[in-house]
Amino acid sequence: GKRRVGLHLIAIKMNWCAIVLCAGFATLGAFLYGYHNGAINIAKEDANFRRTLKISNSSSTAGESSCTDDVEESALIGLIVSSYPLGCSIGAIIGGVLSQFIGRRYVIMLGSSVATIGAVLQATSFHLGMFFAGTITDGIGIGILFMVVPVYVSEIAPRKIRGRMVLVFGGIGIPSGFLFSCLVNLLLLRHYNFGWRISFGVQATVGAILFASVIFMPESPRWLLKSGKEKKAEKLLKMMFGSNNNEQVNAEMNLIKDALQKEDDLRKKKTSIFKNLFTLRTAHRVALAVCLQVFRKFTGIDAITQYSVTMFNQLGIPSLEATVAVAAAGALSAPFGIYIIDKVGRKTLLLIGSVGMLATLAAVGILTQLFDLDSCGDEGVPVVGYIIAALVGAYYITFACTWSGGVFVLVSEIFTLEMKAFGVAVGTATYWICSIAVTQLIPIMLSSPLQVFGTMYCFAGAAFISFLFVLLTLPETKGYGLEEIEELFSQPWLKRTRMFYYLL
C-alpha cells in the first residue's frame, strides 16, 4: 500500500515536471523575438550584409565604424528594422483569432513554422526585397507566438507558479534570446564573411526546435473544455493531478467551467462593454494601458536592443564586445525583476525604473557630448568609453528589472474581468505600433545633428515624463483581486495614487 502511494506521488511529480517543461519550451517564442533583435542589431552594421543587400558600399567590418551618416540610408535601415514589428502586429491579430478555433497548440505550431520560414528567407536572401519578405514573415510568426504562448502557459502551468511562468516568457525569454544572438554573432562575424546568414540560420533552427517540441505538448485543458472535449480535458487533468485524485480533478474542471460560463455571460453583454468605454473610470484605465506601453517603448529600450552596435560604432567603442556585455547584464538581472515585483509593488517598481533610466540616459548623453571618443583613433578606447558602456548596461538592467515585466503585469491587472480582453488587446496593439515608430525614428535621429547625445537626451526626457505620469496617475494594484479593482479606481485621486506617500 505505502509503496503504491509512493509510486503514485512520484508519477504526479514527474507529470508536473513535464507540464512545467512544456511551458518552458513554449517560452522559446519570446527567446526567438530577443534573438532576432540581437541578430538584426549586429547584421545591419556588417559590411558583407550591406554589400549583399546593396544597402551601401561601406567597406568596414562588423565592430568598426560604418557609413550611417546619410539620412536616406538611415531611413532604409529603419524601414528594415521596423518591418519586423509590423509583421508582429499582423501575427498578433492572426494568433488571437485562430487560437479560439483550432486550439493553442496548433497555433503555436503555426507560429513557429512561419517564424522558421521567415528566418530561412532572411538567411538565404540575395537582395533587399527578399530580406524584407523574410523579416515580415518572421515577424508574423513571432506575433502569433507572442499572442498565444502567454495564454497557453497560463492555462497549462501549475496554479501556484502560473503568474511567474507567464512573466518568464517576456522577462527572461527575450533578454536570454538577445544575449544568445549577440554571442553567436560575436563568434561568427569575426571569422566568416557570410556569418550573418548562419546567424539567421540559427534562428530558424530554434524555431524548428520549438515546432518539434510542440508536437509532444498537450493541448490546453481550458480550450478542450471550451470546445466540448470534456473527456480529453479530464484525461489531461488526471495526468497532472493523478488518475486516483478524482476530487482535485473535478474541482479543477469545475473552476474552468465556471470561468468559461462567466465569459459566455460577458459575451452576451457585449454591447455593455462598448458602453463602458465611454465611462470615465474605464477610459482612465484604457489611457493608463496605452500610456504605459508608449513609455515602455519611448524610453529607449529599442536603441539598446536594436541599435547599440550603431551607437557604439559612432562613439568609437568596440561595438560587438560592448553589446554582448550589455546583453549579458540584462539577461542575468532579469530574474531579479520577477522576484521583486511582488515585494515592492508595481508602482514603486516603475518609479524606481523611471529614475534609474533617467539617470543613466542623461549620463550617457552628457559624456558623449563632452568627449569625442571617435577621434581617439589608434590610441584605444579611453576610460570614459568603458564608463559609457557600463552606463548603457546599467540602463538595460534597470529596464529589465522594472518596466519590462512591470508594465506587462499592470496592464493585465487594472481591468475588470469584463474589460480585460479588450484592455490587454489595446495595450498589445499600442506596443507594436510604438515599436514600428521608434525603430524607424532611431537611425534617423542617430544620423542627424542629434547624434548619440541628443538621442539619449530625448529618451531621458521621456523617462522623466514617465516618472511624473506614474506618480500622478497610477494606483498600486499589489494585493488587489480582480473583484477589488473597481473599488480601487472609485477612490479619490490622492488616495488612489498615494502620491504623498511616495513624495514624503
Disulfide bonds with the S-S distance in Angstrom:
none
